[in-house]
Amino acid sequence: MTLATCQAILAMGVFFMVLGAVFLLWNRREVKSYYDSKSTKRDLGEFLFHEPERFWLNAWRIGGRVSLVLGILLTIAGGVLWLVLYT
């Protein structure tokens, strides 16, 4: 395995970690803007109790977590390979 391969695995890991953090922040902003827009409407039940549950609002959070875990695993794997093969 070449040094470029280890660096590519590390770069992908860092990319996925950043992408996961961006997705989690995007989810927070989307949920906040959705429920804040509901607070100006007449029916405040959904605003107060968040029922019915909006599953599409959780998609960014789930994707962010998956991307974050994948990024952490790739970063660890790339780091271990680099240390084992080139030190």
N, CA, C and O atoms as a CHARMM CRD file, in Angstrom:
* protein
*
  348
    1    1 MET  N      0.85900  -1.17300   0.00000 PROA 1      0.00000
    2    1 MET  CA     0.00000   0.00000   0.00000 PROA 1      0.00000
    3    1 MET  C      0.90600   1.23700   0.00000 PROA 1      0.00000
    4    1 MET  O      1.85300   1.32000   0.78200 PROA 1      0.00000
    5    2 THR  N      0.61400   2.16500  -0.85700 PROA 2      0.00000
    6    2 THR  CA     1.45800   3.33900  -0.98300 PROA 2      0.00000
    7    2 THR  C      1.04700   4.41600   0.03000 PROA 2      0.00000
    8    2 THR  O     -0.01600   4.35500   0.64900 PROA 2      0.00000
    9    3 LEU  N      1.92900   5.38900   0.16700 PROA 3      0.00000
   10    3 LEU  CA     1.65700   6.51000   1.06400 PROA 3      0.00000
   11    3 LEU  C      0.46500   7.32400   0.57200 PROA 3      0.00000
   12    3 LEU  O     -0.31100   7.84000   1.37500 PROA 3      0.00000
   13    4 ALA  N      0.32200   7.43700  -0.73200 PROA 4      0.00000
   14    4 ALA  CA    -0.80700   8.18900  -1.31000 PROA 4      0.00000
   15    4 ALA  C     -2.14400   7.53600  -0.95300 PROA 4      0.00000
   16    4 ALA  O     -3.13800   8.23200  -0.74800 PROA 4      0.00000
   17    5 THR  N     -2.17200   6.22200  -0.87900 PROA 5      0.00000
   18    5 THR  CA    -3.40300   5.51900  -0.51100 PROA 5      0.00000
   19    5 THR  C     -3.78100   5.82200   0.93400 PROA 5      0.00000
   20    5 THR  O     -4.95000   6.06700   1.23100 PROA 5      0.00000
   21    6 CYS  N     -2.80700   5.80800   1.82600 PROA 6      0.00000
   22    6 CYS  CA    -3.07600   6.13500   3.23100 PROA 6      0.00000
   23    6 CYS  C     -3.55500   7.57900   3.37500 PROA 6      0.00000
   24    6 CYS  O     -4.46400   7.86500   4.15300 PROA 6      0.00000
   25    7 GLN  N     -2.94400   8.47000   2.62900 PROA 7      0.00000
   26    7 GLN  CA    -3.36100   9.86700   2.68000 PROA 7      0.00000
   27    7 GLN  C     -4.76100  10.04900   2.10700 PROA 7      0.00000
   28    7 GLN  O     -5.52900  10.87400   2.60200 PROA 7      0.00000
   29    8 ALA  N     -5.10000   9.29200   1.07800 PROA 8      0.00000
   30    8 ALA  CA    -6.44400   9.36500   0.50200 PROA 8      0.00000
   31    8 ALA  C     -7.48800   8.87500   1.50200 PROA 8      0.00000
   32    8 ALA  O     -8.56200   9.46700   1.61400 PROA 8      0.00000
   33    9 ILE  N     -7.18700   7.80500   2.22600 PROA 9      0.00000
   34    9 ILE  CA    -8.12100   7.29900   3.23600 PROA 9      0.00000
   35    9 ILE  C     -8.29200   8.32900   4.34600 PROA 9      0.00000
   36    9 ILE  O     -9.41000   8.56400   4.80400 PROA 9      0.00000
   37   10 LEU  N     -7.19800   8.94200   4.78000 PROA 10     0.00000
   38   10 LEU  CA    -7.27400  10.00400   5.79700 PROA 10     0.00000
   39   10 LEU  C     -8.09100  11.19700   5.29600 PROA 10     0.00000
   40   10 LEU  O     -8.91000  11.74500   6.03200 PROA 10     0.00000
   41   11 ALA  N     -7.86700  11.59100   4.05300 PROA 11     0.00000
   42   11 ALA  CA    -8.59100  12.73000   3.48900 PROA 11     0.00000
   43   11 ALA  C    -10.09100  12.43200   3.39300 PROA 11     0.00000
   44   11 ALA  O    -10.91700  13.29500   3.69000 PROA 11     0.00000
   45   12 MET  N    -10.43600  11.22100   2.98300 PROA 12     0.00000
   46   12 MET  CA   -11.86100  10.85200   2.92500 PROA 12     0.00000
   47   12 MET  C    -12.47600  10.85700   4.32000 PROA 12     0.00000
   48   12 MET  O    -13.61700  11.28300   4.49800 PROA 12     0.00000
   49   13 GLY  N    -11.72400  10.38500   5.30200 PROA 13     0.00000
   50   13 GLY  CA   -12.22500  10.38900   6.66800 PROA 13     0.00000
   51   13 GLY  C    -12.49900  11.79100   7.17500 PROA 13     0.00000
   52   13 GLY  O    -13.54200  12.04500   7.77700 PROA 13     0.00000
   53   14 VAL  N    -11.57000  12.69800   6.93600 PROA 14     0.00000
   54   14 VAL  CA   -11.75000  14.08700   7.35700 PROA 14     0.00000
   55   14 VAL  C    -12.91500  14.71900   6.60600 PROA 14     0.00000
   56   14 VAL  O    -13.70200  15.46300   7.19300 PROA 14     0.00000
   57   15 PHE  N    -13.03000  14.42600   5.30100 PROA 15     0.00000
   58   15 PHE  CA   -14.13200  14.95300   4.50600 PROA 15     0.00000
   59   15 PHE  C    -15.47600  14.50700   5.06600 PROA 15     0.00000
   60   15 PHE  O    -16.38900  15.32000   5.21300 PROA 15     0.00000
   61   16 PHE  N    -15.60200  13.22000   5.37800 PROA 16     0.00000
   62   16 PHE  CA   -16.86300  12.71700   5.90600 PROA 16     0.00000
   63   16 PHE  C    -17.16100  13.25900   7.30400 PROA 16     0.00000
   64   16 PHE  O    -18.32500  13.47000   7.64600 PROA 16     0.00000
   65   17 MET  N    -16.13900  13.48400   8.10800 PROA 17     0.00000
   66   17 MET  CA   -16.38000  14.08600   9.42300 PROA 17     0.00000
   67   17 MET  C    -16.88600  15.51500   9.28600 PROA 17     0.00000
   68   17 MET  O    -17.80900  15.91800   9.99300 PROA 17     0.00000
   69   18 VAL  N    -16.29200  16.27400   8.38900 PROA 18     0.00000
   70   18 VAL  CA   -16.75400  17.65700   8.16300 PROA 18     0.00000
   71   18 VAL  C    -18.16800  17.64600   7.59700 PROA 18     0.00000
   72   18 VAL  O    -19.01500  18.43900   8.00900 PROA 18     0.00000
   73   19 LEU  N    -18.41800  16.74800   6.65500 PROA 19     0.00000
   74   19 LEU  CA   -19.74700  16.64200   6.05600 PROA 19     0.00000
   75   19 LEU  C    -20.79100  16.26900   7.10700 PROA 19     0.00000
   76   19 LEU  O    -21.89900  16.80500   7.09700 PROA 19     0.00000
   77   20 GLY  N    -20.44500  15.35800   8.01000 PROA 20     0.00000
   78   20 GLY  CA   -21.36700  14.97600   9.08000 PROA 20     0.00000
   79   20 GLY  C    -21.66500  16.13400  10.00700 PROA 20     0.00000
   80   20 GLY  O    -22.81200  16.32100  10.41500 PROA 20     0.00000
   81   21 ALA  N    -20.64800  16.91900  10.34600 PROA 21     0.00000
   82   21 ALA  CA   -20.87100  18.08900  11.20600 PROA 21     0.00000
   83   21 ALA  C    -21.76000  19.11700  10.51400 PROA 21     0.00000
   84   21 ALA  O    -22.62900  19.71800  11.14500 PROA 21     0.00000
   85   22 VAL  N    -21.54200  19.31600   9.22200 PROA 22     0.00000
   86   22 VAL  CA   -22.37800  20.25600   8.46100 PROA 22     0.00000
   87   22 VAL  C    -23.81700  19.76800   8.41600 PROA 22     0.00000
   88   22 VAL  O    -24.74400  20.56200   8.57800 PROA 22     0.00000
   89   23 PHE  N    -24.01800  18.47200   8.19800 PROA 23     0.00000
   90   23 PHE  CA   -25.38100  17.92200   8.17100 PROA 23     0.00000
   91   23 PHE  C    -26.07500  18.08900   9.51300 PROA 23     0.00000
   92   23 PHE  O    -27.26000  18.42100   9.55600 PROA 23     0.00000
   93   24 LEU  N    -25.36000  17.86600  10.60800 PROA 24     0.00000
   94   24 LEU  CA   -25.96900  18.01900  11.93000 PROA 24     0.00000
   95   24 LEU  C    -26.33900  19.47500  12.20700 PROA 24     0.00000
   96   24 LEU  O    -27.39600  19.74900  12.77600 PROA 24     0.00000
   97   25 LEU  N    -25.48600  20.39300  11.81300 PROA 25     0.00000
   98   25 LEU  CA   -25.81000  21.81600  11.98000 PROA 25     0.00000
   99   25 LEU  C    -26.97000  22.22300  11.07900 PROA 25     0.00000
  100   25 LEU  O    -27.82100  23.01700  11.48000 PROA 25     0.00000
  101   26 TRP  N    -27.00600  21.68000   9.86400 PROA 26     0.00000
  102   26 TRP  CA   -28.10600  21.97300   8.94400 PROA 26     0.00000
  103   26 TRP  C    -29.42400  21.45400   9.51600 PROA 26     0.00000
  104   26 TRP  O    -30.45300  22.11900   9.39900 PROA 26     0.00000
  105   27 ASN  N    -29.40100  20.27100  10.13400 PROA 27     0.00000
  106   27 ASN  CA   -30.60500  19.71200  10.74300 PROA 27     0.00000
  107   27 ASN  C    -31.11200  20.62700  11.84600 PROA 27     0.00000
  108   27 ASN  O    -32.31200  20.88700  11.92900 PROA 27     0.00000
  109   28 ARG  N    -30.22400  21.11300  12.68500 PROA 28     0.00000
  110   28 ARG  CA   -30.63200  21.99200  13.77500 PROA 28     0.00000
  111   28 ARG  C    -31.31600  23.24600  13.22900 PROA 28     0.00000
  112   28 ARG  O    -32.32500  23.70200  13.76600 PROA 28     0.00000
  113   29 ARG  N    -30.74700  23.79500  12.15200 PROA 29     0.00000
  114   29 ARG  CA   -31.32300  25.00700  11.55900 PROA 29     0.00000
  115   29 ARG  C    -32.67700  24.72200  10.91900 PROA 29     0.00000
  116   29 ARG  O    -33.59800  25.52800  11.05200 PROA 29     0.00000
  117   30 GLU  N    -32.81500  23.59400  10.22700 PROA 30     0.00000
  118   30 GLU  CA   -34.07500  23.24700   9.57500 PROA 30     0.00000
  119   30 GLU  C    -35.18700  23.00700  10.59400 PROA 30     0.00000
  120   30 GLU  O    -36.30600  23.48700  10.41400 PROA 30     0.00000
  121   31 VAL  N    -34.88800  22.27400  11.65500 PROA 31     0.00000
  122   31 VAL  CA   -35.89900  21.99700  12.67900 PROA 31     0.00000
  123   31 VAL  C    -36.32800  23.29000  13.35600 PROA 31     0.00000
  124   31 VAL  O    -37.51700  23.51400  13.58600 PROA 31     0.00000
  125   32 LYS  N    -35.37400  24.12400  13.67000 PROA 32     0.00000
  126   32 LYS  CA   -35.69300  25.39300  14.32800 PROA 32     0.00000
  127   32 LYS  C    -36.55200  26.27800  13.42900 PROA 32     0.00000
  128   32 LYS  O    -37.53800  26.85700  13.88600 PROA 32     0.00000
  129   33 SER  N    -36.18600  26.38400  12.16500 PROA 33     0.00000
  130   33 SER  CA   -36.96900  27.24400  11.26600 PROA 33     0.00000
  131   33 SER  C    -38.35200  26.66500  11.01300 PROA 33     0.00000
  132   33 SER  O    -39.31200  27.42000  10.86300 PROA 33     0.00000
  133   34 TYR  N    -38.47700  25.33100  10.96100 PROA 34     0.00000
  134   34 TYR  CA   -39.78400  24.72100  10.73300 PROA 34     0.00000
  135   34 TYR  C    -40.71500  24.98200  11.90700 PROA 34     0.00000
  136   34 TYR  O    -41.84800  25.42600  11.72100 PROA 34     0.00000
  137   35 TYR  N    -40.24400  24.70900  13.10200 PROA 35     0.00000
  138   35 TYR  CA   -41.11700  24.87800  14.26000 PROA 35     0.00000
  139   35 TYR  C    -41.31000  26.34100  14.64000 PROA 35     0.00000
  140   35 TYR  O    -42.33400  26.68700  15.22800 PROA 35     0.00000
  141   36 ASP  N    -40.35300  27.20700  14.31900 PROA 36     0.00000
  142   36 ASP  CA   -40.56500  28.63400  14.55500 PROA 36     0.00000
  143   36 ASP  C    -41.61100  29.19300  13.60500 PROA 36     0.00000
  144   36 ASP  O    -42.37200  30.08700  13.97600 PROA 36     0.00000
  145   37 SER  N    -41.65600  28.67400  12.38100 PROA 37     0.00000
  146   37 SER  CA   -42.68800  29.13000  11.45500 PROA 37     0.00000
  147   37 SER  C    -44.05900  28.64200  11.89900 PROA 37     0.00000
  148   37 SER  O    -45.06600  29.29600  11.62800 PROA 37     0.00000
  149   38 LYS  N    -44.10700  27.50200  12.57500 PROA 38     0.00000
  150   38 LYS  CA   -45.38500  26.99100  13.08000 PROA 38     0.00000
  151   38 LYS  C    -45.89800  27.80800  14.26300 PROA 38     0.00000
  152   38 LYS  O    -47.09900  27.81700  14.53300 PROA 38     0.00000
  153   39 SER  N    -45.00500  28.49100  14.96400 PROA 39     0.00000
  154   39 SER  CA   -45.43900  29.24000  16.14100 PROA 39     0.00000
  155   39 SER  C    -46.28400  30.44800  15.76200 PROA 39     0.00000
  156   39 SER  O    -47.01800  30.97300  16.60000 PROA 39     0.00000
  157   40 THR  N    -46.19400  30.89400  14.52100 PROA 40     0.00000
  158   40 THR  CA   -47.00500  32.03300  14.09100 PROA 40     0.00000
  159   40 THR  C    -48.37300  31.60900  13.56800 PROA 40     0.00000
  160   40 THR  O    -49.21300  32.46900  13.30400 PROA 40     0.00000
  161   41 LYS  N    -48.61900  30.33000  13.41400 PROA 41     0.00000
  162   41 LYS  CA   -49.89600  29.82100  12.91000 PROA 41     0.00000
  163   41 LYS  C    -50.91200  29.71600  14.04400 PROA 41     0.00000
  164   41 LYS  O    -50.57600  29.86600  15.21900 PROA 41     0.00000
  165   42 ARG  N    -52.15500  29.45500  13.66700 PROA 42     0.00000
  166   42 ARG  CA   -53.21800  29.36800  14.66400 PROA 42     0.00000
  167   42 ARG  C    -53.11100  28.10500  15.51600 PROA 42     0.00000
  168   42 ARG  O    -53.35000  28.14800  16.72200 PROA 42     0.00000
  169   43 ASP  N    -52.75100  26.97800  14.89000 PROA 43     0.00000
  170   43 ASP  CA   -52.69600  25.72400  15.61800 PROA 43     0.00000
  171   43 ASP  C    -51.32500  25.58200  16.28500 PROA 43     0.00000
  172   43 ASP  O    -50.33000  25.29300  15.62100 PROA 43     0.00000
  173   44 LEU  N    -51.28700  25.78400  17.56700 PROA 44     0.00000
  174   44 LEU  CA   -50.01600  25.71700  18.28900 PROA 44     0.00000
  175   44 LEU  C    -49.73800  24.32900  18.86100 PROA 44     0.00000
  176   44 LEU  O    -48.69800  24.11300  19.48300 PROA 44     0.00000
  177   45 GLY  N    -50.66400  23.38600  18.65400 PROA 45     0.00000
  178   45 GLY  CA   -50.45400  22.03700  19.17800 PROA 45     0.00000
  179   45 GLY  C    -49.21400  21.37800  18.62600 PROA 45     0.00000
  180   45 GLY  O    -48.45200  20.75500  19.36500 PROA 45     0.00000
  181   46 GLU  N    -49.00600  21.51200  17.31900 PROA 46     0.00000
  182   46 GLU  CA   -47.81100  20.91600  16.72500 PROA 46     0.00000
  183   46 GLU  C    -46.55800  21.63900  17.20000 PROA 46     0.00000
  184   46 GLU  O    -45.51500  21.01500  17.39500 PROA 46     0.00000
  185   47 PHE  N    -46.65600  22.93200  17.38400 PROA 47     0.00000
  186   47 PHE  CA   -45.50100  23.69400  17.86100 PROA 47     0.00000
  187   47 PHE  C    -45.12200  23.29000  19.28600 PROA 47     0.00000
  188   47 PHE  O    -43.93900  23.15400  19.60000 PROA 47     0.00000
  189   48 LEU  N    -46.11100  23.10200  20.13800 PROA 48     0.00000
  190   48 LEU  CA   -45.82900  22.80000  21.53900 PROA 48     0.00000
  191   48 LEU  C    -45.41600  21.34900  21.76400 PROA 48     0.00000
  192   48 LEU  O    -44.50100  21.07200  22.54000 PROA 48     0.00000
  193   49 PHE  N    -46.09000  20.42700  21.08400 PROA 49     0.00000
  194   49 PHE  CA   -45.88400  19.00500  21.36800 PROA 49     0.00000
  195   49 PHE  C    -45.13400  18.26900  20.26300 PROA 49     0.00000
  196   49 PHE  O    -44.79800  17.09800  20.43400 PROA 49     0.00000
  197   50 HSD  N    -44.86200  18.92300  19.13400 PROA 50     0.00000
  198   50 HSD  CA   -44.15700  18.33900  17.99600 PROA 50     0.00000
  199   50 HSD  C    -44.83900  17.05900  17.53000 PROA 50     0.00000
  200   50 HSD  O    -44.17400  16.08200  17.18700 PROA 50     0.00000
  201   51 GLU  N    -46.15200  17.07100  17.51900 PROA 51     0.00000
  202   51 GLU  CA   -46.92900  15.93900  17.02200 PROA 51     0.00000
  203   51 GLU  C    -47.82300  16.42200  15.91200 PROA 51     0.00000
  204   51 GLU  O    -48.42500  17.48300  16.08000 PROA 51     0.00000
  205   52 PRO  N    -47.96200  15.76200  14.82200 PROA 52     0.00000
  206   52 PRO  CA   -47.32900  14.48800  14.49100 PROA 52     0.00000
  207   52 PRO  C    -45.84200  14.67200  14.19500 PROA 52     0.00000
  208   52 PRO  O    -45.39700  15.73400  13.76000 PROA 52     0.00000
  209   53 GLU  N    -45.09900  13.61300  14.44400 PROA 53     0.00000
  210   53 GLU  CA   -43.64700  13.64800  14.24200 PROA 53     0.00000
  211   53 GLU  C    -43.33600  13.78600  12.75600 PROA 53     0.00000
  212   53 GLU  O    -43.90800  13.07500  11.93000 PROA 53     0.00000
  213   54 ARG  N    -42.45500  14.67800  12.42500 PROA 54     0.00000
  214   54 ARG  CA   -42.03600  14.90300  11.03800 PROA 54     0.00000
  215   54 ARG  C    -40.72800  14.15600  10.80800 PROA 54     0.00000
  216   54 ARG  O    -39.65900  14.63200  11.18800 PROA 54     0.00000
  217   55 PHE  N    -40.81900  12.98300  10.18500 PROA 55     0.00000
  218   55 PHE  CA   -39.64300  12.14200  10.00800 PROA 55     0.00000
  219   55 PHE  C    -38.65800  12.72600   9.02100 PROA 55     0.00000
  220   55 PHE  O    -37.46000  12.46200   9.12500 PROA 55     0.00000
  221   56 TRP  N    -39.12400  13.51000   8.06700 PROA 56     0.00000
  222   56 TRP  CA   -38.20600  14.08500   7.09500 PROA 56     0.00000
  223   56 TRP  C    -37.28700  15.11400   7.74400 PROA 56     0.00000
  224   56 TRP  O    -36.22000  15.41600   7.20800 PROA 56     0.00000
  225   57 LEU  N    -37.68800  15.65400   8.89100 PROA 57     0.00000
  226   57 LEU  CA   -36.79700  16.56800   9.59400 PROA 57     0.00000
  227   57 LEU  C    -35.61300  15.83600  10.22300 PROA 57     0.00000
  228   57 LEU  O    -34.56500  16.43500  10.46300 PROA 57     0.00000
  229   58 ASN  N    -35.78200  14.54900  10.48600 PROA 58     0.00000
  230   58 ASN  CA   -34.70800  13.75800  11.09500 PROA 58     0.00000
  231   58 ASN  C    -33.72000  13.21300  10.07300 PROA 58     0.00000
  232   58 ASN  O    -32.69300  12.64900  10.45100 PROA 58     0.00000
  233   59 ALA  N    -34.01300  13.37200   8.78500 PROA 59     0.00000
  234   59 ALA  CA   -33.14600  12.79400   7.75000 PROA 59     0.00000
  235   59 ALA  C    -31.75300  13.40500   7.78700 PROA 59     0.00000
  236   59 ALA  O    -30.76400  12.68500   7.65100 PROA 59     0.00000
  237   60 TRP  N    -31.65400  14.71300   7.96800 PROA 60     0.00000
  238   60 TRP  CA   -30.34100  15.35900   8.03100 PROA 60     0.00000
  239   60 TRP  C    -29.56400  14.87800   9.25300 PROA 60     0.00000
  240   60 TRP  O    -28.34900  14.69300   9.18100 PROA 60     0.00000
  241   61 ARG  N    -30.25400  14.67500  10.37200 PROA 61     0.00000
  242   61 ARG  CA   -29.57100  14.22000  11.58700 PROA 61     0.00000
  243   61 ARG  C    -29.04000  12.80000  11.41400 PROA 61     0.00000
  244   61 ARG  O    -27.90700  12.50600  11.79700 PROA 61     0.00000
  245   62 ILE  N    -29.84900  11.93200  10.84500 PROA 62     0.00000
  246   62 ILE  CA   -29.42900  10.54400  10.63800 PROA 62     0.00000
  247   62 ILE  C    -28.26700  10.48200   9.65300 PROA 62     0.00000
  248   62 ILE  O    -27.28800   9.77300   9.88900 PROA 62     0.00000
  249   63 GLY  N    -28.37100  11.21700   8.55700 PROA 63     0.00000
  250   63 GLY  CA   -27.29000  11.25300   7.57800 PROA 63     0.00000
  251   63 GLY  C    -26.01600  11.83300   8.16700 PROA 63     0.00000
  252   63 GLY  O    -24.91700  11.37000   7.85900 PROA 63     0.00000
  253   64 GLY  N    -26.15900  12.83900   9.00900 PROA 64     0.00000
  254   64 GLY  CA   -24.99200  13.43400   9.65500 PROA 64     0.00000
  255   64 GLY  C    -24.30100  12.46800  10.59200 PROA 64     0.00000
  256   64 GLY  O    -23.07200  12.40000  10.63400 PROA 64     0.00000
  257   65 ARG  N    -25.09000  11.72200  11.34300 PROA 65     0.00000
  258   65 ARG  CA   -24.49200  10.73900  12.25500 PROA 65     0.00000
  259   65 ARG  C    -23.78300   9.62900  11.50000 PROA 65     0.00000
  260   65 ARG  O    -22.68200   9.22400  11.87200 PROA 65     0.00000
  261   66 VAL  N    -24.41000   9.13600  10.44300 PROA 66     0.00000
  262   66 VAL  CA   -23.78600   8.07500   9.64100 PROA 66     0.00000
  263   66 VAL  C    -22.48800   8.58600   9.02100 PROA 66     0.00000
  264   66 VAL  O    -21.46700   7.89900   9.05300 PROA 66     0.00000
  265   67 SER  N    -22.52900   9.78100   8.46400 PROA 67     0.00000
  266   67 SER  CA   -21.33500  10.36300   7.85800 PROA 67     0.00000
  267   67 SER  C    -20.24000  10.59600   8.89700 PROA 67     0.00000
  268   67 SER  O    -19.06300  10.37000   8.61600 PROA 67     0.00000
  269   68 LEU  N    -20.61100  11.04000  10.07100 PROA 68     0.00000
  270   68 LEU  CA   -19.63500  11.27200  11.13200 PROA 68     0.00000
  271   68 LEU  C    -18.97800   9.97300  11.58100 PROA 68     0.00000
  272   68 LEU  O    -17.76000   9.93000  11.75800 PROA 68     0.00000
  273   69 VAL  N    -19.75000   8.92900  11.76400 PROA 69     0.00000
  274   69 VAL  CA   -19.19400   7.62700  12.16900 PROA 69     0.00000
  275   69 VAL  C    -18.28900   7.08000  11.07300 PROA 69     0.00000
  276   69 VAL  O    -17.20300   6.57400  11.35600 PROA 69     0.00000
  277   70 LEU  N    -18.73100   7.17900   9.83100 PROA 70     0.00000
  278   70 LEU  CA   -17.92000   6.70200   8.71900 PROA 70     0.00000
  279   70 LEU  C    -16.60900   7.47900   8.62700 PROA 70     0.00000
  280   70 LEU  O    -15.55500   6.89300   8.37700 PROA 70     0.00000
  281   71 GLY  N    -16.66900   8.77700   8.82500 PROA 71     0.00000
  282   71 GLY  CA   -15.46800   9.59400   8.79200 PROA 71     0.00000
  283   71 GLY  C    -14.49900   9.25200   9.90400 PROA 71     0.00000
  284   71 GLY  O    -13.28900   9.19600   9.68500 PROA 71     0.00000
  285   72 ILE  N    -15.02500   9.02300  11.09400 PROA 72     0.00000
  286   72 ILE  CA   -14.15600   8.64800  12.21600 PROA 72     0.00000
  287   72 ILE  C    -13.47400   7.31000  11.95000 PROA 72     0.00000
  288   72 ILE  O    -12.27800   7.15800  12.19600 PROA 72     0.00000
  289   73 LEU  N    -14.23800   6.34200  11.44600 PROA 73     0.00000
  290   73 LEU  CA   -13.66100   5.02600  11.15400 PROA 73     0.00000
  291   73 LEU  C    -12.60500   5.10700  10.05300 PROA 73     0.00000
  292   73 LEU  O    -11.55400   4.47400  10.15400 PROA 73     0.00000
  293   74 LEU  N    -12.87900   5.88500   9.00000 PROA 74     0.00000
  294   74 LEU  CA   -11.88400   6.03200   7.93000 PROA 74     0.00000
  295   74 LEU  C    -10.62300   6.74100   8.42300 PROA 74     0.00000
  296   74 LEU  O     -9.51200   6.37100   8.04400 PROA 74     0.00000
  297   75 THR  N    -10.79300   7.74500   9.25700 PROA 75     0.00000
  298   75 THR  CA    -9.63700   8.46100   9.78700 PROA 75     0.00000
  299   75 THR  C     -8.78800   7.55000  10.66700 PROA 75     0.00000
  300   75 THR  O     -7.56000   7.56400  10.57800 PROA 75     0.00000
  301   76 ILE  N     -9.42900   6.77300  11.50400 PROA 76     0.00000
  302   76 ILE  CA    -8.69200   5.82700  12.35300 PROA 76     0.00000
  303   76 ILE  C     -7.97000   4.79200  11.49600 PROA 76     0.00000
  304   76 ILE  O     -6.80000   4.49500  11.73800 PROA 76     0.00000
  305   77 ALA  N     -8.66100   4.23800  10.49500 PROA 77     0.00000
  306   77 ALA  CA    -8.04900   3.22700   9.63300 PROA 77     0.00000
  307   77 ALA  C     -6.86900   3.80400   8.85900 PROA 77     0.00000
  308   77 ALA  O     -5.81400   3.17500   8.76700 PROA 77     0.00000
  309   78 GLY  N     -7.04600   4.99400   8.30600 PROA 78     0.00000
  310   78 GLY  CA    -5.94700   5.62000   7.56500 PROA 78     0.00000
  311   78 GLY  C     -4.75600   5.94000   8.45400 PROA 78     0.00000
  312   78 GLY  O     -3.60600   5.76100   8.05400 PROA 78     0.00000
  313   79 GLY  N     -5.03600   6.41500   9.66300 PROA 79     0.00000
  314   79 GLY  CA    -3.95600   6.71800  10.59900 PROA 79     0.00000
  315   79 GLY  C     -3.20300   5.48100  11.03700 PROA 79     0.00000
  316   79 GLY  O     -1.97500   5.49000  11.11100 PROA 79     0.00000
  317   80 VAL  N     -3.93500   4.41600  11.32700 PROA 80     0.00000
  318   80 VAL  CA    -3.28900   3.16900  11.74600 PROA 80     0.00000
  319   80 VAL  C     -2.45400   2.58800  10.60500 PROA 80     0.00000
  320   80 VAL  O     -1.32100   2.15700  10.82000 PROA 80     0.00000
  321   81 LEU  N     -3.00900   2.57600   9.39700 PROA 81     0.00000
  322   81 LEU  CA    -2.23600   2.06800   8.25300 PROA 81     0.00000
  323   81 LEU  C     -0.97400   2.89100   8.02400 PROA 81     0.00000
  324   81 LEU  O      0.09200   2.33600   7.75400 PROA 81     0.00000
  325   82 TRP  N     -1.08800   4.17800   8.13000 PROA 82     0.00000
  326   82 TRP  CA     0.06700   5.04600   7.91800 PROA 82     0.00000
  327   82 TRP  C      1.14300   4.77900   8.98900 PROA 82     0.00000
  328   82 TRP  O      2.33200   4.68600   8.68600 PROA 82     0.00000
  329   83 LEU  N      0.68900   4.65800  10.24400 PROA 83     0.00000
  330   83 LEU  CA     1.66300   4.39900  11.32400 PROA 83     0.00000
  331   83 LEU  C      2.30300   3.03200  11.20900 PROA 83     0.00000
  332   83 LEU  O      3.50300   2.88600  11.44000 PROA 83     0.00000
  333   84 VAL  N      1.51700   2.03200  10.85700 PROA 84     0.00000
  334   84 VAL  CA     2.04200   0.66800  10.77900 PROA 84     0.00000
  335   84 VAL  C      2.98900   0.51100   9.58700 PROA 84     0.00000
  336   84 VAL  O      4.03400  -0.12800   9.70300 PROA 84     0.00000
  337   85 LEU  N      2.62700   1.08700   8.45900 PROA 85     0.00000
  338   85 LEU  CA     3.41300   0.86400   7.24800 PROA 85     0.00000
  339   85 LEU  C      4.60600   1.80500   7.10600 PROA 85     0.00000
  340   85 LEU  O      5.59200   1.44500   6.46200 PROA 85     0.00000
  341   86 TYR  N      4.54200   2.99100   7.68500 PROA 86     0.00000
  342   86 TYR  CA     5.57900   3.98600   7.39600 PROA 86     0.00000
  343   86 TYR  C      6.29800   4.50600   8.63500 PROA 86     0.00000
  344   86 TYR  O      6.87900   5.58900   8.57900 PROA 86     0.00000
  345   87 THR  N      6.28300   3.79300   9.73000 PROA 87     0.00000
  346   87 THR  CA     7.09000   4.19600  10.88100 PROA 87     0.00000
  347   87 THR  C      7.95400   3.05700  11.35500 PROA 87     0.00000
  348   87 THR  O      8.70500   3.21100  12.31800 PROA 87     0.00000
